[in-house]
Amino acid sequence: MIAKVVGLFGGAVFGFTLAWARLTDPRVIRDMLLLKEPHVFLIMGSAVAIAALGVRALKANGARAIVTGERIGWVVERPRPRHVAGSALFAMGWTVAGTCPGPVAAMVGEGRLIGLPVAIGIIAGVLLQRRIVHGTRVERSAPAPAPAGL
């Protein structure tokens, strides 16, 4: 339960940050895609750099997650055609909708109604992907255990 509360709080802070940076405004996203809003690229680039350095430092030091106590780690996988296809699909959706999944909840919270069909599309896409991968209706199950050695 505590992990859900922390997740909700973290999500709310993330949403407020996206709104403050104006990333919930479809005009800003459109202008970014037209290379007229460099601040969006700077925000994304700095987030990637900080996260990459931070998680590598945490993993190198054998750190554990604060809330769950699980060891921080991941499995490295070589890029596959499905990654390229997924990236292209993501980019097409982002271009058509004028937003990415990150700020959708903040958009709806701000009253930007364009966020509703985007949220519905995200949910439909996740359910469709599960159906394609598993071939049947997916039921909620416990998360898979972490790989040994992490």
C-alpha positions in Angstrom: 0.0 0.0 0.0 2.8 2.4 0.8 4.3 1.9 -2.6 1.0 2.9 -4.2 0.8 6.1 -2.1 4.4 7.0 -2.9 3.7 6.3 -6.6 0.6 8.5 -6.5 2.6 11.3 -4.8 5.5 10.9 -7.3 3.0 10.9 -10.2 1.3 14.1 -8.9 4.7 15.9 -8.6 5.6 14.7 -12.1 2.3 16.0 -13.5 2.7 19.4 -11.9 6.2 19.6 -13.3 5.0 18.8 -16.8 2.3 21.4 -16.5 4.7 24.0 -15.2 7.1 23.3 -18.1 4.0 23.7 -20.4 4.4 20.2 -21.8 0.6 19.7 -21.5 0.0 22.3 -24.2 -0.4 20.7 -27.6 0.9 23.9 -29.2 4.2 23.5 -27.4 4.5 19.9 -28.5 3.6 20.8 -32.1 6.2 23.6 -32.0 8.8 21.2 -30.6 8.1 18.7 -33.4 8.6 21.6 -35.8 11.9 22.4 -34.1 10.6 25.7 -32.8 10.6 24.9 -29.0 14.1 23.8 -28.0 13.3 23.9 -24.3 11.4 20.7 -24.6 14.4 18.9 -26.0 16.5 20.4 -23.2 14.0 19.1 -20.6 14.0 15.6 -22.1 17.7 15.5 -22.6 18.5 16.6 -19.0 16.0 14.1 -17.6 17.6 11.2 -19.6 21.1 12.3 -18.6 20.3 12.6 -14.9 18.4 9.3 -14.8 21.1 7.4 -16.7 23.8 8.6 -14.3 21.7 8.2 -11.2 20.5 4.6 -11.8 24.0 3.5 -12.9 25.5 5.0 -9.7 22.7 3.3 -7.6 23.3 0.0 -9.3 27.1 0.2 -8.9 26.7 0.8 -5.2 24.2 -2.1 -4.7 21.4 0.3 -3.7 17.9 -0.8 -2.9 14.6 0.9 -3.7 13.5 3.0 -0.8 9.9 1.9 -0.7 10.1 -1.8 -1.6 13.7 -2.7 -0.6 14.3 -4.4 -4.0 17.8 -4.2 -5.5 18.1 -1.7 -8.3 18.9 -3.4 -11.5 17.9 -4.3 -15.1 18.6 -6.7 -17.8 20.3 -5.4 -20.9 18.7 -6.5 -24.2 20.0 -5.9 -27.7 17.7 -3.8 -29.9 15.3 -5.9 -31.9 13.0 -5.0 -34.8 10.0 -4.8 -32.4 11.8 -2.0 -30.6 12.1 0.0 -33.9 8.5 -0.7 -34.8 7.3 0.3 -31.3 9.4 3.5 -31.5 8.0 4.4 -34.9 4.4 3.7 -33.7 5.0 5.9 -30.6 6.3 8.7 -32.8 3.4 8.5 -35.2 0.9 8.6 -32.3 2.8 11.5 -30.7 2.7 13.5 -33.9 -1.0 12.9 -34.6 -2.1 13.5 -31.0 0.2 16.3 -30.3 1.2 14.7 -27.0 3.0 11.8 -25.5 1.8 9.5 -22.7 3.7 11.3 -20.0 1.5 14.5 -19.7 -1.9 12.9 -20.5 -3.0 12.7 -16.9 -1.8 16.3 -16.3 -3.7 17.4 -19.4 -6.9 15.9 -18.2 -6.3 17.4 -14.7 -5.9 20.9 -16.4 -9.1 20.4 -18.2 -7.6 20.0 -21.7 -10.1 17.7 -23.2 -7.7 16.5 -26.0 -6.2 14.4 -23.2 -9.2 12.2 -22.9 -9.1 10.5 -26.4 -5.3 10.2 -26.0 -5.7 8.5 -22.6 -8.3 6.2 -24.1 -5.9 5.4 -27.0 -3.1 4.6 -24.6 -5.3 2.2 -22.6 -6.6 0.6 -25.8 -3.1 0.2 -27.1 -1.9 -1.4 -23.9 -4.8 -3.9 -24.0 -4.3 -4.6 -27.7 -0.6 -5.2 -27.2 -1.3 -7.7 -24.4 -3.9 -9.5 -26.5 -1.5 -9.7 -29.4 1.4 -11.0 -27.3 -0.6 -13.4 -25.2 -3.2 -14.4 -27.8 -6.0 -14.3 -25.1 -7.5 -12.1 -22.5 -4.9 -11.2 -20.0 -5.7 -11.5 -16.3 -3.9 -9.6 -13.7 -1.1 -11.6 -12.2 1.8 -11.1 -9.7 4.9 -9.4 -11.1 7.7 -11.7 -12.3 10.5 -12.1 -9.8 13.7 -10.2 -10.5 16.4 -12.1 -12.3 19.1 -13.6 -10.1 22.3 -11.7 -9.7 20.9 -8.2 -9.8 
